[in-house]
Amino acid sequence: MRRARWLDLAPLVVVVVAGGVGLMLAGAPAARLEPARAWCAPSSARPLGCGEAGVDLLAVVSSAALHAVALAVTVSLGSFAIGTPLGVAAALARGRFERIVERACDLVQAFPTFMLALAVLSAVRVPSRVHIGAVFALTAWAPFARLALAQTRVLRGAAFVEAAVALGRGRLGVLVRHVLPNVLSVVAVQLGSTGAAIVVSEAALAFVGLGPRDGVSLGGVLDQGVAAMLRAPHVLVVGAVAVFATSVAMLTAGRGLVSRQRWR
Amino acid sequence: MRRVAARLSGLRRVSRVVGGRVIESVAVVGALASLVFVALRVLPGDPARLVLGDAAGPADLARVRAALHLDEPLLAQYVRFLRGLSRLDLGDSLRRPGTSAMARVGEALGPTAELALVAVMMGAVAGVLAAVAASGPWLGTRARAWIDRGLIVAAASPLVAFAPVVTWVLAVRVRVVPLPGDPDAGASGLFFASGLLAIPLAAHVGRIARAALTDIGQATFLTVASAKGAPPLRVWVVHALPAVVGPIVTVVATQLGALLGGAVVLERMFERWGLGTLILEAYATRDLPVLEGAVVAAGLLFVGAQALGAAVHVAIDPRARGDR
């Protein structure tokens, strides 16, 4: 277990460190344009080559990957913080509240979220990262609530919880000592897949033209790559590898969190 | 006579399941539409200004406000919106006066439904084939392990990352499929785009079907079928597959939202006309009625397909009918 825990967190660390090193190597802001170098192939001065209007791909991809990780971590932790208490509370309250929360989760999880994001984002002129994060948070809480609800429902009837109550522990004590640790370790599984989904959705939104204002997004790089598929295929490959690496890093990091919980 | 009665009661159960689904579908579409309504009308910012830009004069703003009924109280607007929704009439397109928003959506719905339908069929068939190949006795242990690994990798690969790369390899390097944006792409363009869209779906179907087949792999009814001399292909396809239809239909239904999102990405990439292109166009020009209509249509397509999936499940698997 211990070995797996570090191995699982390694890809995310690698992506973040690579992003930081890439930014330092590039040495210039991601938005700097050099039209003379437009679509130039990778060289020693531009290790990943250039994109549209001569942007340095190394700077853009590093900055975009770091932003994507930050967005994914923030939104998935936020959704975790909203969804988990909601699910636990619903399962403990039982009755109508439990049913309503369950149906709401069904409903939200059934939404075609990407369409929803497109429609909601059209309410602002140019989406910022805060807007994009908020749109994802609109639906991302549901799987956490659902998992927490299901797990708490199992735990509330478990023998060891009954034993703790019989031994005279208060409600809060049982909740904190016995229910929450077991709920958290299960719900944490979702952090990784939610994070990966957010990385991919953010790239997809930027790919279809709903990227953040400054244009620094992995999806933007892919969009440039498709437009210049014949002239400069390296742009497309760089973008695709970056999206893949970042999303897989989030996925495996989620698994790392779980093994850490169990190992304790 | 008794058989007819049994048949009828079966039908009644099917219709009860379908009826429940219809109510749920109406709720989903209503909630989706309301959320879009709220986002466009209630969030800070003037929709009329979003439509016309900052340079618009007061007369133009007043005209757009009147066309969108923005000058009425919010509740009246919402009632009007819901009433229009129930008649599938959300007013005229702002950018093409005289054309109703729903007519434009209807035009765009066909190509997207075609793309998604072909993708669902390809994905389901490919996923089931992979699962049967990985469960049956035909391949060696190592080949079966590779199928399992392939399914995991494919399920974790984001469409937006691999679709451009695959297209570049097949269209530019090998030249077996038309280039993105080729107006004469025709059927091969449709099948290639659907094939890309089908890959993540096939991976999810394959993993779920594989797990379900492993679960029932030791079941007595399969042993009986083998003992009576059925060849492995018959055992797996005729006896085992119908028993795992439930999980397969469920996973297809849960992947439909992602499929619709993927369709938007692919329509944009291949410059195909469809719901996604329409939504992006309506977004760029702030054609609010068309945007609302397109999202509602996407929701309808989505819940319709889910209901269809549930009906197929009930029709194939008698255990799903249940006495509730």
Boltz contact constraints between the chains, C-beta under 6 A:
constraints:
  - contact:
      token1: [A, 107]
      token2: [B, 31]
      max_distance: 6.0
  - contact:
      token1: [A, 110]
      token2: [B, 28]
      max_distance: 6.0
  - contact:
      token1: [A, 112]
      token2: [B, 257]
      max_distance: 6.0
  - contact:
      token1: [A, 112]
      token2: [B, 260]
      max_distance: 6.0
  - contact:
      token1: [A, 112]
      token2: [B, 298]
      max_distance: 6.0
  - contact:
      token1: [A, 112]
      token2: [B, 302]
      max_distance: 6.0
  - contact:
      token1: [A, 113]
      token2: [B, 257]
      max_distance: 6.0
  - contact:
      token1: [A, 114]
      token2: [B, 261]
      max_distance: 6.0
  - contact:
      token1: [A, 115]
      token2: [B, 295]
      max_distance: 6.0
  - contact:
      token1: [A, 115]
      token2: [B, 298]
      max_distance: 6.0
  - contact:
      token1: [A, 118]
      token2: [B, 279]
      max_distance: 6.0
  - contact:
      token1: [A, 119]
      token2: [B, 36]
      max_distance: 6.0
  - contact:
      token1: [A, 119]
      token2: [B, 295]
      max_distance: 6.0
  - contact:
      token1: [A, 120]
      token2: [B, 39]
      max_distance: 6.0
  - contact:
      token1: [A, 122]
      token2: [B, 283]
      max_distance: 6.0
  - contact:
      token1: [A, 122]
      token2: [B, 291]
      max_distance: 6.0
  - contact:
      token1: [A, 123]
      token2: [B, 39]
      max_distance: 6.0
  - contact:
      token1: [A, 123]
      token2: [B, 40]
      max_distance: 6.0
  - contact:
      token1: [A, 123]
      token2: [B, 43]
      max_distance: 6.0
  - contact:
      token1: [A, 200]
      token2: [B, 158]
      max_distance: 6.0
  - contact:
      token1: [A, 203]
      token2: [B, 160]
      max_distance: 6.0
  - contact:
      token1: [A, 204]
      token2: [B, 160]
      max_distance: 6.0
  - contact:
      token1: [A, 204]
      token2: [B, 265]
      max_distance: 6.0
  - contact:
      token1: [A, 207]
      token2: [B, 160]
      max_distance: 6.0
  - contact:
      token1: [A, 208]
      token2: [B, 264]
      max_distance: 6.0
  - contact:
      token1: [A, 208]
      token2: [B, 268]
      max_distance: 6.0
  - contact:
      token1: [A, 208]
      token2: [B, 280]
      max_distance: 6.0
  - contact:
      token1: [A, 222]
      token2: [B, 164]
      max_distance: 6.0
  - contact:
      token1: [A, 225]
      token2: [B, 164]
      max_distance: 6.0
  - contact:
      token1: [A, 226]
      token2: [B, 164]
      max_distance: 6.0
  - contact:
      token1: [A, 226]
      token2: [B, 269]
      max_distance: 6.0
  - contact:
      token1: [A, 229]
      token2: [B, 168]
      max_distance: 6.0
  - contact:
      token1: [A, 229]
      token2: [B, 172]
      max_distance: 6.0
  - contact:
      token1: [A, 233]
      token2: [B, 168]
      max_distance: 6.0
  - contact:
      token1: [A, 236]
      token2: [B, 164]
      max_distance: 6.0
  - contact:
      token1: [A, 236]
      token2: [B, 168]
      max_distance: 6.0
  - contact:
      token1: [A, 240]
      token2: [B, 161]
      max_distance: 6.0
  - contact:
      token1: [A, 240]
      token2: [B, 165]
      max_distance: 6.0
  - contact:
      token1: [A, 243]
      token2: [B, 158]
      max_distance: 6.0
  - contact:
      token1: [A, 243]
      token2: [B, 161]
      max_distance: 6.0
  - contact:
      token1: [A, 244]
      token2: [B, 161]
      max_distance: 6.0
  - contact:
      token1: [A, 247]
      token2: [B, 158]
      max_distance: 6.0
